[in-house]
Amino acid sequence: MLGFIGIFAVGLGLMLAVSRYAFKVSALASRGITHSSDFRSSQVDEDWKWLPWKFFGVLFVFGIFVGFLASRSVSLGVVANLVVAFLIPATWMVLINTNSLSSAINPFELLATIFGIGKSYLLLCFFLFLLQQGSPMVMLMLLEVAAPALVLPLMSFVVIYFTWVMAAMIGYVMYQHHAALDIDPVQAPDGPATVQFDPAAQEAKRRDAVVAQLVQGNKMDEALSQAREWQREDHQSLPDQRRYFRVLKLTESADALADHAQRFIPLLIAQQRSGEALEAWVSCVKRKPGFRPDSAEACYELAQQAWRVGKPKYVLLLAQDADKRYAGSALVPSMLELAVRAFHQGLAQPIQAVHVYMRMKRLFPDHASTQEAEWMLREELEKLGAKA
């Protein structure tokens, strides 16, 4: 038993060490560092050492998912295994980018990563599959000519080598699509001279660092004043507007935060960052209940985003009194239709959905959104009609 425990402990330690180095290889390659001569210890994030444990946690969650479906049907289990195998590279990437276990099992995060990379993700999966098939082939070739005492070391060497090659491949694909994955490369893989830095991005980072240092030094008034001044220089500069919004969140001024959000949220939506816009709105609502964008277009986009990410309660908050707040807007019927969906499909509250529909029937009797809501609630309306 002691011998078994010792072998298990050594194996676990080796697996963790290999996994930790594999994550480091991927993370550095994603930033353009593929040669040891370019490596600097300052480039290593301390949080990377926890990634193997989080990755094992992801595998555990995926295992429960596969096991549950397999218990229902063998065919479902096979399909689930294929889906999980397809998602593993994306999971690896999300862990490196976010250091978050919850993000790595979030299907929206995984799909966003896959679609951000595009067709190259399919090629990556194909080559990773080839490497997985090549590993046992090489192992068998070596074992045929190796002495018995070298069997275990050779097997370990082959597994470790192919694992690190796959990690490097994943990291390089991340580098190729660093803009889509929001990664800031340190250099190009061929050396620092080939990197093309964006002066505006570098200036934004410098300003972020200045404000962060003031905040850390508990100089909130100076940080707020500096961030406010920079955002006034260019109202269309997303980094400056985002920086000012973040500093306002650290203050006690809910009114100032809400006032700035009226400009910040439409800017985010215009730059196709609806997810961040929804997060900004949530931050404002927590500080100032009842906050809504002045623009019907911005409010409708937030409601759509809330529905896409499975937050029906946010949809209802945004659509509340939309016909009064945005009277005359062509988007009001669509917002009320979203409210019907949120009640009916999101919260399973058909009676409340019928109440919203009746208001739509009164205000917009011939609108397509009213007809859609009527079709959605056809069973409930038939039951109510029968009772009447």
N, C-alpha and C positions, 0 to 999 in steps of 0.2 A: 504493500500500500504506500509506504514512504517513497519507494522508487517511482511508483506511478505518479504520485503527487509532485515529485521532483521533476519528472519528464514533462508533466503538464505545465508546471510553473515556468520551466525553461521555454517550452513551446509558446506559451502565452506571452512571455516577455519578448521573445523573438518576433512574434506576430505584431505586437504593439510597436516595436522598434521599426520594423519594415513598413508598417502602415504610416507611422509618423513621418518617416523619411519620404514615403511616396506622396503624402500630402504636401510636404515641403517642396518636392520636385515640381508638382503640378502648380502650386501657388507661385513659385518663382518663375516658372516657364510662362505662366499667364501674364506676367509683368515683363516678359522679354529676356529673362535671365536664364540662359541655357548652358552657359559655360562656367565651370568652377572658378575661373580667373576673374569673372565679373561679380562673384558672390561677395557680399559684405554682411557681417553678422547683424548690422543695424537694419537690414532688410527683412529680418525674420520677425514675424508677429508671434508674441508669446501665446496667443490664443490658439495657434495652430496645433499645439501639443495635445489639445483636448479633442481635436477632430476625429481621431480614430475611435474614441469612445462614443462620440455622437454618431459616427458612421455605423458602428455596431448597433446603436439604438435604432437607427433608421432600418437596418436589416431586420431587427427584431419586429418592428411595426409591419414591415412588408411581409415577414414570415407569418404573422397573425392573419394578415389580409389573404395571403395565398392559402393558408391552412383552412380558413373559414370557407372560402369558395370551393376548395377541394373537397371539403366535407359535404358540400351540397351536390357537387358533380365533378367527376374526373375531368370532363372537358373544360369546365370552368377553371379547375385547378391548373390545367395546362395553359389556358389563355392568360390566367393571372401570372404564371411564371414568366411567360413571354413579355407581358407588360412590365413586370418588375425588372427583368433583364434590360429592357429598352430604356427604363428610367434611371438605372444605376449611374451612367455617366453624368446625367443632368443632376442627380442627387449629389454626386461628388463635387460638381461645379458650384452648386448652390451653397454647400457647406463651406467651400473655400471663400466664396464671396460674402457670406453673411455670418459665418460662425454660429449659425442658429439651427438647432435640431428641428424646431417647429417649422421653419422655412423649408427645410430639406424634405419634409413630408407633406408640404402644402402643394396640392396638385396644380394650383394656379402659378406658383413660383416655378415649378418644374416645367410646365408647359410654356411659360414665358421665356425660360432659358432655351428650350428646344426651338421655339419659333424664332427667337432672336438669332440663333445660329443658322437655322434653315437647313438646306440640303446637306451642308457639311456635317451635320449631326448624324445623318444616316450613313455617310461615309465613315465617320468616326466609329460608329457601332460596328460597321462591317469589318474594319481593320482590327478593332479590339477582339472581334470574334475570331479572326484569323490568328491573332496572337494567342488567344486562349487555346485554339486547336494546335498551334505550333509548339506550345510548352510541353505537353506530354510526348510529342513526337521526338523532340530533342532529348527529353529525359530518357526515353527508351534507347535512343542511339548511344547515349553515353553509358548507360547501364550495361550494354552488351560488351563493352571493352573495359569497364572499370572493375577494380578489385572489390570484393564484398565490403571491405572496411570503408570504401569511399562511396557506397550507395547513398547513405543518408546525407553526407555533405553535398554530393552532386545534386540530389533531388532538391535540397534546400537552395542551392545556388541557382538552379534553373527557375524555381518558383519566384525567388527574390528578383532575379534579373528581369524576367518577363513582367513582373508586377511593376517594377520601376520604369520599364520601357512604356508600358501602358499609361502610367501616371504622367510621364513626360509628354506623351501624345495628347492626352486630355488637356494638359496645361498649354500646349502649343496651339490647339484649336481655340482655347479660351483667349489666347493672345491674338489670334487672327480675327476674332470677333470682339475685341476688347471694348469697342464703342457700344455695341449692342448690350454687352454685359456690364457696362458702367465700370470698367477697370481702367485705371491709370497706369500705363506701362512705364517702367523705369527706363528702359532702353529697348531698341530693336534687338532681335536675337543675334544679329551680325555685329553688334557693337553700338556704343553710344552715338557715334557720329551719324548713324543712319536714322536717328529718331527725329521726327518733326513735331516739335512742341507747339501747342496753341498758346500764343501770348495771353489771350483773354482768360484761358483756363488757368494759366500760371498766376495771373494777377488775382483771380478769384480765390485761389488757394492761399495766396499771401494775405489777402484780406480776411479770409476765414481764420487764419492763424493769429492775426492781430486781435480780432474780436475774441477768439477763444482764450487768448492769454489774458485779456482784460477781465473776462468772466471768471477765469480761474483765480485771478488775483482779487476777486470780489470787488471789482471796480465797475459795477453794473451801470452807473450813470454814464461813464465814459464809453462803455461798450455800446449802450443804447444810442448815445449821441453819434458815435462814429458810424454805426450801422445805418442810422437814419440818414446821415449825410450822404453815404455812398448810394443808397437806394434812390435818393432824390436826383442824383446825377443822370440816371437812365431808368425810367419807369418800365422799360421792356427788358431789362437785364434780370434774367431769372436767378442767377446766383446772388445778386445784391438784394433782390426782393425776398428770396428764401432766407438769407442770413438775417435780415431785419425781422422777419416773422419769427424765427427761432429765438432771437433775443427777446422779443416781446412776450413770448411764451414763458420766459423766466421772470417776468415782472408781474405785478399785481394789477396791471391796467387791462381789464377785460374789454373796455370800450375801445382802447387803442388797438388791441389785437383784432377785434371784430372790424374796425374801420379799415385796417390794412388788408384784412382778408377779402374785403369787397373788391380790391384790385388784384390781390395775389391769386385768388382762386381762378378768376377768368384767365389770367395769364398762364397758369398751369394747364388749364383746359385747352387753351389755344395752342400750346406746345405739346398736346397729346399726352399729358401726364395726369389723367383722370384719377388714378389711384392715389397719387400724392395730394391732389385737390380734395379728395374725400377725407383723407387723413387731416388735412388742414381744417376742413369744416368741422370734423369731430372735435378737434382741439378747441375750436371756438365755441361749440355748443356746450362743452363741458364747463367752460368758463362763463359763458353767457347763454343760458337756455333761451330758446326761441330765435336764435340767430339763423337767418336765411340770406342767401345771396340776393342782391337787388335785381339781378338779371334772371329772367325766366329761363333763358338758354343755359346759364350756368347751373341753375337749380335742377333743371331736367337732366343735364349731363351727370350731375352728382347722384341723382336718383337712379339713373341707369347704371352707373358704376356700383352703387350700393346693391342693386339687384344682381349684378354680375358676380359680385363677391359673396353673395348669400347673406345680406344684411337687410331683411325685410323691414325691420323696425326703423332703420335709417330712412328707407324709402317712404314710410308713412310720415315720419317727422318732416321730411322735405316736401311731401305733397300736401301736408295739412294746410287747409284754407288756401290752396293754390288758386282756386277760382276767384277769390277775393283779392289776394295779394298780387296776382299777376293778371288782373282782369283785362280782357282784350287781347291777351297773347294767344297765338295759334297753338302754343304748346300745352295749354291747360288741359285739353281733353286727353292728350297723351300721358300727362302726369297723373291724371285721375285713373287712367287705365292701369298704370303701374301700381297705383294704390290698390286697385282691385286685385291685381296679381299678388301683391304682397300679403293682403288679407287671406285670399283664397288658397294660393299655392305655397306661400311662404310660412304663414302662421296657422293655416287650417281654421280660419274663422270666417266661414261663408256668410254668416248673417251680416257682419260688418261690411263684407265685400258687396253684398246686395244693397246696403244703404248707400255706399258710394256710387254704385251703378244707378240707383234711382235718382241721385243728384245729377249724374251725367245725362240720364234720360230727360230730365227736366230742362237742363241748360243746353245740351248739345244732342238733340234727339236724332239727327241724321248723320252725325259724325261717324267716321270709320272706327274710331276708338270705342265709341258707345256700342257699335255693333259687335266689335271684338269682345268687349266685356260681357255683352249679352250671351254670346256663344260660349264664353268661358263659364258662365253661371247658369247654363241652360237647365241643368238638372235641378238646381236649387229653385230656379224660377218656376219650373214645372210643378215642383212640390208645393210651392207657395200658391200657385194658381189652383191646384187641386184642393188645397185647404180652403181657399177663398170660395 
